[in-house]
Amino acid sequence: MSGWQPIETAPRDQTAWVLLWNGHWRGVGRFNPPYADEDDPLWVDETTEFIEPSPTHWMPLPPPPEGLS
């Protein structure tokens, strides 16, 4: 899979980092299930800050360069 995908198809696994886009922001983020407060946003960035407005699209991170694993 490559290219931007609708956010509805994004993995809901907290360990799966993805690229996100909401028209204003691009970066690394992940799904954040709303455990404590169901009104919390569902997406957080790499520093666990909530992403608002919610992203609309995602794509998988590319594999790391060879020899850096």
C-alpha positions in Angstrom: 0.0 0.0 0.0 1.3 3.5 -0.8 -0.1 7.0 -1.1 -2.7 8.8 1.0 -5.5 6.6 2.4 -8.8 7.8 4.1 -8.4 8.0 7.8 -11.1 5.4 8.3 -8.8 2.8 6.9 -5.8 3.6 9.2 -4.6 1.0 11.6 -6.1 1.2 15.1 -3.0 -0.4 16.7 -1.2 2.0 19.1 2.2 0.7 18.1 1.7 1.4 14.3 3.0 4.9 13.5 1.6 6.5 10.4 1.8 9.8 8.6 -1.2 12.0 9.1 -2.7 14.9 7.2 -5.6 17.2 8.2 -5.1 20.0 5.7 -2.9 21.9 8.1 -0.5 19.4 9.6 1.8 16.6 8.4 3.8 14.4 10.7 4.1 11.2 12.6 1.2 10.1 14.6 -0.8 7.2 15.9 -4.2 6.1 17.1 -5.1 6.9 20.7 -8.1 5.0 22.0 -10.1 7.2 24.3 -9.8 5.3 27.6 -10.1 8.1 30.3 -12.3 10.6 28.5 -14.3 9.6 25.4 -14.2 13.2 24.3 -10.4 13.1 23.8 -9.2 13.2 20.2 -8.4 9.9 18.7 -5.0 10.8 17.2 -1.8 11.9 18.9 1.6 13.0 17.5 5.0 11.6 18.3 5.0 13.6 21.6 1.5 12.3 22.5 0.0 15.7 21.9 -3.6 15.5 20.6 -3.9 16.3 16.9 -6.8 18.7 16.3 -8.6 18.9 14.0 -8.6 15.2 13.5 -6.6 13.9 10.5 -8.4 13.0 7.3 -5.7 10.9 5.6 -2.8 8.7 6.4 0.0 6.6 4.8 2.4 4.0 6.2 5.9 5.2 7.2 8.5 4.1 4.6 10.9 1.3 5.6 14.2 2.5 7.2 17.3 2.8 5.0 19.2 -0.4 4.5 21.9 -1.1 7.0 20.3 1.0 9.8 18.3 -1.7 11.6 
